[in-house]
Amino acid sequence: MSKYVDKKNIIEENRVHEKDTGSSEVQIALLSKRIAHLTEHLKAHRKDFHSRRGLLMMAARRRKLLDYLKRKNLDQYLAIVQKLSLRR
């Protein structure tokens, strides 16, 4: 995990219950932060294709988690999309 992602705060803001560290909402929020950070890196380093591949894999993982959440709990899905201001 990148040192630029403040995991503790992200987990506290998005957890469902007190001991939650791995729910779909938390994973989506962490991935969104990492994707944003890596996107900024790629703007400066256009030819970094290894990082670009990692970015695409993270985006695909986030997409799968969002699809899962949409199937299982539409209200939580809509809340997390609005909270993270994702296009959907």
N, CA, C and O atoms as CSV, one atom per row, in Angstrom:
chain,resi,resn,atom,element,x,y,z
A,1,MET,N,N,0.859,-1.179,0.000
A,1,MET,CA,C,0.000,0.000,0.000
A,1,MET,C,C,0.896,1.231,0.000
A,1,MET,O,O,1.944,1.263,0.646
A,2,SER,N,N,0.474,2.203,-0.713
A,2,SER,CA,C,1.264,3.423,-0.853
A,2,SER,C,C,1.323,4.194,0.466
A,2,SER,O,O,0.373,4.193,1.249
A,3,LYS,N,N,2.462,4.851,0.691
A,3,LYS,CA,C,2.591,5.643,1.913
A,3,LYS,C,C,1.779,6.925,1.829
A,3,LYS,O,O,1.629,7.617,2.835
A,4,TYR,N,N,1.253,7.259,0.661
A,4,TYR,CA,C,0.465,8.473,0.492
A,4,TYR,C,C,-1.020,8.252,0.779
A,4,TYR,O,O,-1.802,9.202,0.813
A,5,VAL,N,N,-1.401,6.992,0.984
A,5,VAL,CA,C,-2.789,6.686,1.297
A,5,VAL,C,C,-2.910,6.528,2.806
A,5,VAL,O,O,-2.264,5.666,3.401
A,6,ASP,N,N,-3.737,7.361,3.418
A,6,ASP,CA,C,-3.931,7.321,4.865
A,6,ASP,C,C,-5.018,6.297,5.179
A,6,ASP,O,O,-6.192,6.642,5.322
A,7,LYS,N,N,-4.611,5.037,5.284
A,7,LYS,CA,C,-5.546,3.936,5.436
A,7,LYS,C,C,-6.432,4.070,6.664
A,7,LYS,O,O,-7.637,3.824,6.597
A,8,LYS,N,N,-5.841,4.456,7.778
A,8,LYS,CA,C,-6.584,4.491,9.036
A,8,LYS,C,C,-7.799,5.423,8.942
A,8,LYS,O,O,-8.901,5.061,9.355
A,9,ASN,N,N,-7.586,6.619,8.396
A,9,ASN,CA,C,-8.701,7.572,8.272
A,9,ASN,C,C,-9.744,7.087,7.279
A,9,ASN,O,O,-10.943,7.230,7.517
A,10,ILE,N,N,-9.302,6.520,6.177
A,10,ILE,CA,C,-10.247,6.033,5.170
A,10,ILE,C,C,-11.101,4.914,5.749
A,10,ILE,O,O,-12.311,4.869,5.527
A,11,ILE,N,N,-10.470,4.013,6.489
A,11,ILE,CA,C,-11.219,2.914,7.102
A,11,ILE,C,C,-12.224,3.454,8.108
A,11,ILE,O,O,-13.369,3.003,8.135
A,12,GLU,N,N,-11.818,4.411,8.933
A,12,GLU,CA,C,-12.731,4.971,9.935
A,12,GLU,C,C,-13.918,5.684,9.287
A,12,GLU,O,O,-15.033,5.625,9.806
A,13,GLU,N,N,-13.689,6.347,8.174
A,13,GLU,CA,C,-14.769,7.092,7.520
A,13,GLU,C,C,-15.765,6.177,6.808
A,13,GLU,O,O,-16.930,6.544,6.653
A,14,ASN,N,N,-15.325,4.990,6.372
A,14,ASN,CA,C,-16.178,4.157,5.524
A,14,ASN,C,C,-16.598,2.834,6.127
A,14,ASN,O,O,-17.279,2.049,5.467
A,15,ARG,N,N,-16.214,2.565,7.361
A,15,ARG,CA,C,-16.553,1.271,7.933
A,15,ARG,C,C,-18.030,1.176,8.281
A,15,ARG,O,O,-18.692,2.175,8.559
A,16,VAL,N,N,-18.521,-0.048,8.256
A,16,VAL,CA,C,-19.927,-0.298,8.520
A,16,VAL,C,C,-20.169,-0.470,10.014
A,16,VAL,O,O,-21.196,-0.029,10.530
A,17,HIS,N,N,-19.234,-1.107,10.714
A,17,HIS,CA,C,-19.338,-1.293,12.158
A,17,HIS,C,C,-17.965,-1.079,12.785
A,17,HIS,O,O,-16.999,-0.786,12.081
A,18,GLU,N,N,-17.876,-1.222,14.090
A,18,GLU,CA,C,-16.683,-0.838,14.844
A,18,GLU,C,C,-15.410,-1.567,14.411
A,18,GLU,O,O,-14.355,-0.940,14.305
A,19,LYS,N,N,-15.485,-2.862,14.162
A,19,LYS,CA,C,-14.286,-3.640,13.842
A,19,LYS,C,C,-14.137,-3.902,12.350
A,19,LYS,O,O,-13.370,-4.781,11.955
A,20,ASP,N,N,-14.844,-3.168,11.527
A,20,ASP,CA,C,-14.845,-3.379,10.081
A,20,ASP,C,C,-13.569,-2.828,9.447
A,20,ASP,O,O,-13.268,-1.641,9.575
A,21,THR,N,N,-12.821,-3.697,8.762
A,21,THR,CA,C,-11.642,-3.238,8.033
A,21,THR,C,C,-11.632,-3.734,6.599
A,21,THR,O,O,-10.781,-3.315,5.814
A,22,GLY,N,N,-12.555,-4.617,6.235
A,22,GLY,CA,C,-12.480,-5.209,4.908
A,22,GLY,C,C,-13.787,-5.305,4.166
A,22,GLY,O,O,-13.887,-6.068,3.205
A,23,SER,N,N,-14.798,-4.556,4.578
A,23,SER,CA,C,-16.069,-4.616,3.860
A,23,SER,C,C,-15.906,-4.009,2.471
A,23,SER,O,O,-14.912,-3.340,2.189
A,24,SER,N,N,-16.863,-4.243,1.631
A,24,SER,CA,C,-16.803,-3.725,0.264
A,24,SER,C,C,-16.651,-2.211,0.245
A,24,SER,O,O,-15.906,-1.670,-0.573
A,25,GLU,N,N,-17.354,-1.523,1.140
A,25,GLU,CA,C,-17.285,-0.069,1.176
A,25,GLU,C,C,-15.870,0.412,1.485
A,25,GLU,O,O,-15.376,1.349,0.858
A,26,VAL,N,N,-15.224,-0.229,2.450
A,26,VAL,CA,C,-13.861,0.154,2.827
A,26,VAL,C,C,-12.901,-0.136,1.681
A,26,VAL,O,O,-12.049,0.692,1.359
A,27,GLN,N,N,-13.035,-1.312,1.060
A,27,GLN,CA,C,-12.153,-1.668,-0.044
A,27,GLN,C,C,-12.310,-0.705,-1.216
A,27,GLN,O,O,-11.321,-0.314,-1.836
A,28,ILE,N,N,-13.547,-0.322,-1.522
A,28,ILE,CA,C,-13.800,0.614,-2.619
A,28,ILE,C,C,-13.172,1.968,-2.318
A,28,ILE,O,O,-12.572,2.586,-3.197
A,29,ALA,N,N,-13.309,2.430,-1.081
A,29,ALA,CA,C,-12.736,3.726,-0.705
A,29,ALA,C,C,-11.209,3.702,-0.784
A,29,ALA,O,O,-10.602,4.652,-1.279
A,30,LEU,N,N,-10.590,2.636,-0.305
A,30,LEU,CA,C,-9.130,2.523,-0.372
A,30,LEU,C,C,-8.643,2.477,-1.820
A,30,LEU,O,O,-7.676,3.144,-2.185
A,31,LEU,N,N,-9.328,1.681,-2.632
A,31,LEU,CA,C,-8.941,1.599,-4.044
A,31,LEU,C,C,-9.117,2.946,-4.737
A,31,LEU,O,O,-8.294,3.326,-5.570
A,32,SER,N,N,-10.180,3.667,-4.399
A,32,SER,CA,C,-10.418,4.966,-5.033
A,32,SER,C,C,-9.288,5.936,-4.712
A,32,SER,O,O,-8.837,6.684,-5.579
A,33,LYS,N,N,-8.836,5.918,-3.470
A,33,LYS,CA,C,-7.736,6.808,-3.079
A,33,LYS,C,C,-6.445,6.431,-3.799
A,33,LYS,O,O,-5.716,7.305,-4.270
A,34,ARG,N,N,-6.160,5.127,-3.885
A,34,ARG,CA,C,-4.958,4.672,-4.589
A,34,ARG,C,C,-5.028,4.994,-6.077
A,34,ARG,O,O,-4.026,5.376,-6.682
A,35,ILE,N,N,-6.215,4.838,-6.667
A,35,ILE,CA,C,-6.397,5.148,-8.087
A,35,ILE,C,C,-6.158,6.629,-8.338
A,35,ILE,O,O,-5.509,6.996,-9.317
A,36,ALA,N,N,-6.677,7.482,-7.461
A,36,ALA,CA,C,-6.476,8.922,-7.618
A,36,ALA,C,C,-4.992,9.280,-7.532
A,36,ALA,O,O,-4.493,10.090,-8.314
A,37,HIS,N,N,-4.294,8.667,-6.573
A,37,HIS,CA,C,-2.864,8.943,-6.410
A,37,HIS,C,C,-2.076,8.474,-7.627
A,37,HIS,O,O,-1.198,9.188,-8.111
A,38,LEU,N,N,-2.383,7.284,-8.121
A,38,LEU,CA,C,-1.657,6.742,-9.263
A,38,LEU,C,C,-1.977,7.513,-10.542
A,38,LEU,O,O,-1.123,7.632,-11.421
A,39,THR,N,N,-3.176,8.027,-10.651
A,39,THR,CA,C,-3.543,8.838,-11.812
A,39,THR,C,C,-2.683,10.102,-11.868
A,39,THR,O,O,-2.231,10.504,-12.940
A,40,GLU,N,N,-2.461,10.723,-10.712
A,40,GLU,CA,C,-1.590,11.899,-10.669
A,40,GLU,C,C,-0.159,11.536,-11.056
A,40,GLU,O,O,0.510,12.296,-11.756
A,41,HIS,N,N,0.305,10.389,-10.606
A,41,HIS,CA,C,1.654,9.939,-10.961
A,41,HIS,C,C,1.780,9.752,-12.468
A,41,HIS,O,O,2.789,10.128,-13.065
A,42,LEU,N,N,0.758,9.175,-13.075
A,42,LEU,CA,C,0.820,8.885,-14.512
A,42,LEU,C,C,0.711,10.146,-15.367
A,42,LEU,O,O,1.142,10.148,-16.520
A,43,LYS,N,N,0.146,11.206,-14.823
A,43,LYS,CA,C,0.128,12.467,-15.566
A,43,LYS,C,C,1.537,13.008,-15.745
A,43,LYS,O,O,1.851,13.617,-16.767
A,44,ALA,N,N,2.378,12.786,-14.753
A,44,ALA,CA,C,3.757,13.261,-14.823
A,44,ALA,C,C,4.670,12.275,-15.541
A,44,ALA,O,O,5.650,12.677,-16.167
A,45,HIS,N,N,4.349,10.980,-15.451
A,45,HIS,CA,C,5.201,9.939,-16.035
A,45,HIS,C,C,4.390,9.136,-17.052
A,45,HIS,O,O,3.944,8.023,-16.772
A,46,ARG,N,N,4.211,9.712,-18.221
A,46,ARG,CA,C,3.330,9.134,-19.227
A,46,ARG,C,C,3.765,7.757,-19.727
A,46,ARG,O,O,2.918,6.963,-20.137
A,47,LYS,N,N,5.020,7.466,-19.702
A,47,LYS,CA,C,5.499,6.197,-20.260
A,47,LYS,C,C,5.680,5.095,-19.218
A,47,LYS,O,O,6.291,4.066,-19.505
A,48,ASP,N,N,5.159,5.301,-18.025
A,48,ASP,CA,C,5.255,4.299,-16.970
A,48,ASP,C,C,4.148,3.264,-17.161
A,48,ASP,O,O,3.103,3.319,-16.514
A,49,PHE,N,N,4.406,2.323,-18.064
A,49,PHE,CA,C,3.370,1.369,-18.445
A,49,PHE,C,C,3.129,0.309,-17.368
A,49,PHE,O,O,2.037,-0.255,-17.296
A,50,HIS,N,N,4.115,0.036,-16.544
A,50,HIS,CA,C,3.915,-0.930,-15.462
A,50,HIS,C,C,2.923,-0.379,-14.440
A,50,HIS,O,O,2.049,-1.108,-13.970
A,51,SER,N,N,3.050,0.881,-14.100
A,51,SER,CA,C,2.099,1.491,-13.172
A,51,SER,C,C,0.728,1.624,-13.814
A,51,SER,O,O,-0.288,1.504,-13.130
A,52,ARG,N,N,0.686,1.870,-15.110
A,52,ARG,CA,C,-0.591,1.966,-15.821
A,52,ARG,C,C,-1.348,0.643,-15.743
A,52,ARG,O,O,-2.568,0.623,-15.578
A,53,ARG,N,N,-0.606,-0.469,-15.865
A,53,ARG,CA,C,-1.241,-1.780,-15.757
A,53,ARG,C,C,-1.818,-1.968,-14.356
A,53,ARG,O,O,-2.930,-2.473,-14.201
A,54,GLY,N,N,-1.066,-1.566,-13.345
A,54,GLY,CA,C,-1.562,-1.652,-11.977
A,54,GLY,C,C,-2.815,-0.810,-11.778
A,54,GLY,O,O,-3.751,-1.223,-11.093
A,55,LEU,N,N,-2.824,0.371,-12.381
A,55,LEU,CA,C,-3.994,1.247,-12.294
A,55,LEU,C,C,-5.215,0.587,-12.912
A,55,LEU,O,O,-6.304,0.624,-12.340
A,56,LEU,N,N,-5.035,-0.013,-14.071
A,56,LEU,CA,C,-6.153,-0.681,-14.740
A,56,LEU,C,C,-6.667,-1.864,-13.917
A,56,LEU,O,O,-7.872,-2.109,-13.866
A,57,MET,N,N,-5.759,-2.592,-13.278
A,57,MET,CA,C,-6.187,-3.719,-12.445
A,57,MET,C,C,-6.946,-3.234,-11.213
A,57,MET,O,O,-7.930,-3.851,-10.803
A,58,MET,N,N,-6.485,-2.117,-10.619
A,58,MET,CA,C,-7.195,-1.558,-9.468
A,58,MET,C,C,-8.587,-1.070,-9.869
A,58,MET,O,O,-9.556,-1.275,-9.139
A,59,ALA,N,N,-8.681,-0.427,-11.026
A,59,ALA,CA,C,-9.979,0.068,-11.494
A,59,ALA,C,C,-10.932,-1.102,-11.745
A,59,ALA,O,O,-12.119,-1.012,-11.434
A,60,ALA,N,N,-10.419,-2.194,-12.304
A,60,ALA,CA,C,-11.259,-3.368,-12.549
A,60,ALA,C,C,-11.723,-3.986,-11.234
A,60,ALA,O,O,-12.878,-4.397,-11.116
A,61,ARG,N,N,-10.833,-4.056,-10.246
A,61,ARG,CA,C,-11.205,-4.610,-8.942
A,61,ARG,C,C,-12.271,-3.747,-8.281
A,61,ARG,O,O,-13.218,-4.270,-7.693
A,62,ARG,N,N,-12.121,-2.408,-8.376
A,62,ARG,CA,C,-13.122,-1.504,-7.801
A,62,ARG,C,C,-14.455,-1.674,-8.512
A,62,ARG,O,O,-15.508,-1.678,-7.874
A,63,ARG,N,N,-14.412,-1.815,-9.828
A,63,ARG,CA,C,-15.641,-2.010,-10.610
A,63,ARG,C,C,-16.369,-3.279,-10.170
A,63,ARG,O,O,-17.591,-3.276,-10.019
A,64,LYS,N,N,-15.610,-4.378,-9.962
A,64,LYS,CA,C,-16.219,-5.639,-9.514
A,64,LYS,C,C,-16.834,-5.490,-8.132
A,64,LYS,O,O,-17.927,-5.997,-7.882
A,65,LEU,N,N,-16.140,-4.799,-7.233
A,65,LEU,CA,C,-16.685,-4.584,-5.890
A,65,LEU,C,C,-17.950,-3.730,-5.938
A,65,LEU,O,O,-18.907,-3.983,-5.205
A,66,LEU,N,N,-17.949,-2.718,-6.805
A,66,LEU,CA,C,-19.141,-1.877,-6.939
A,66,LEU,C,C,-20.314,-2.682,-7.503
A,66,LEU,O,O,-21.448,-2.524,-7.052
A,67,ASP,N,N,-20.046,-3.536,-8.480
A,67,ASP,CA,C,-21.109,-4.375,-9.037
A,67,ASP,C,C,-21.667,-5.325,-7.977
A,67,ASP,O,O,-22.878,-5.529,-7.893
A,68,TYR,N,N,-20.777,-5.904,-7.171
A,68,TYR,CA,C,-21.206,-6.791,-6.086
A,68,TYR,C,C,-22.083,-6.033,-5.099
A,68,TYR,O,O,-23.145,-6.516,-4.707
A,69,LEU,N,N,-21.638,-4.849,-4.698
A,69,LEU,CA,C,-22.397,-4.067,-3.729
A,69,LEU,C,C,-23.755,-3.653,-4.296
A,69,LEU,O,O,-24.753,-3.612,-3.578
A,70,LYS,N,N,-23.775,-3.353,-5.577
A,70,LYS,CA,C,-25.038,-2.974,-6.228
A,70,LYS,C,C,-26.029,-4.135,-6.208
A,70,LYS,O,O,-27.227,-3.935,-6.008
A,71,ARG,N,N,-25.518,-5.354,-6.417
A,71,ARG,CA,C,-26.382,-6.545,-6.373
A,71,ARG,C,C,-26.884,-6.830,-4.965
A,71,ARG,O,O,-28.050,-7.177,-4.778
A,72,LYS,N,N,-26.004,-6.683,-3.967
A,72,LYS,CA,C,-26.342,-7.097,-2.609
A,72,LYS,C,C,-27.085,-6.036,-1.810
A,72,LYS,O,O,-28.002,-6.358,-1.054
A,73,ASN,N,N,-26.696,-4.763,-1.970
A,73,ASN,CA,C,-27.319,-3.711,-1.162
A,73,ASN,C,C,-27.291,-2.402,-1.954
A,73,ASN,O,O,-26.296,-1.678,-1.935
A,74,LEU,N,N,-28.370,-2.111,-2.634
A,74,LEU,CA,C,-28.440,-0.948,-3.518
A,74,LEU,C,C,-28.287,0.363,-2.747
A,74,LEU,O,O,-27.676,1.305,-3.250
A,75,ASP,N,N,-28.835,0.434,-1.528
A,75,ASP,CA,C,-28.746,1.669,-0.755
A,75,ASP,C,C,-27.294,2.007,-0.402
A,75,ASP,O,O,-26.868,3.154,-0.533
A,76,GLN,N,N,-26.541,0.996,0.046
A,76,GLN,CA,C,-25.132,1.230,0.372
A,76,GLN,C,C,-24.339,1.576,-0.884
A,76,GLN,O,O,-23.431,2.406,-0.837
A,77,TYR,N,N,-24.678,0.947,-2.003
A,77,TYR,CA,C,-24.015,1.241,-3.274
A,77,TYR,C,C,-24.204,2.708,-3.649
A,77,TYR,O,O,-23.244,3.404,-3.980
A,78,LEU,N,N,-25.449,3.165,-3.594
A,78,LEU,CA,C,-25.732,4.560,-3.951
A,78,LEU,C,C,-25.040,5.521,-2.995
A,78,LEU,O,O,-24.557,6.574,-3.412
A,79,ALA,N,N,-24.991,5.164,-1.717
A,79,ALA,CA,C,-24.338,6.023,-0.730
A,79,ALA,C,C,-22.836,6.133,-0.992
A,79,ALA,O,O,-22.280,7.229,-0.925
A,80,ILE,N,N,-22.176,5.020,-1.288
A,80,ILE,CA,C,-20.722,5.056,-1.498
A,80,ILE,C,C,-20.376,5.753,-2.803
A,80,ILE,O,O,-19.362,6.447,-2.876
A,81,VAL,N,N,-21.198,5.583,-3.838
A,81,VAL,CA,C,-20.952,6.267,-5.111
A,81,VAL,C,C,-21.067,7.775,-4.918
A,81,VAL,O,O,-20.255,8.537,-5.443
A,82,GLN,N,N,-22.076,8.202,-4.165
A,82,GLN,CA,C,-22.246,9.633,-3.919
A,82,GLN,C,C,-21.127,10.170,-3.011
A,82,GLN,O,O,-20.599,11.255,-3.251
A,83,LYS,N,N,-20.776,9.415,-1.984
A,83,LYS,CA,C,-19.753,9.864,-1.031
A,83,LYS,C,C,-18.394,10.028,-1.697
A,83,LYS,O,O,-17.676,10.988,-1.419
A,84,LEU,N,N,-18.037,9.094,-2.576
A,84,LEU,CA,C,-16.736,9.156,-3.253
A,84,LEU,C,C,-16.819,9.913,-4.575
A,84,LEU,O,O,-15.818,10.067,-5.276
A,85,SER,N,N,-18.022,10.385,-4.910
A,85,SER,CA,C,-18.297,11.112,-6.169
A,85,SER,C,C,-17.694,10.379,-7.371
A,85,SER,O,O,-16.884,10.915,-8.127
A,86,LEU,N,N,-18.138,9.114,-7.505
A,86,LEU,CA,C,-17.731,8.300,-8.651
A,86,LEU,C,C,-18.752,8.465,-9.771
A,86,LEU,O,O,-19.943,8.643,-9.517
A,87,ARG,N,N,-18.282,8.405,-10.994
A,87,ARG,CA,C,-19.204,8.453,-12.125
A,87,ARG,C,C,-19.838,7.087,-12.271
A,87,ARG,O,O,-19.135,6.079,-12.336
A,88,ARG,N,N,-21.154,7.043,-12.323
A,88,ARG,CA,C,-21.821,5.761,-12.472
A,88,ARG,C,C,-23.168,5.963,-13.056
A,88,ARG,O,O,-23.901,4.997,-13.265
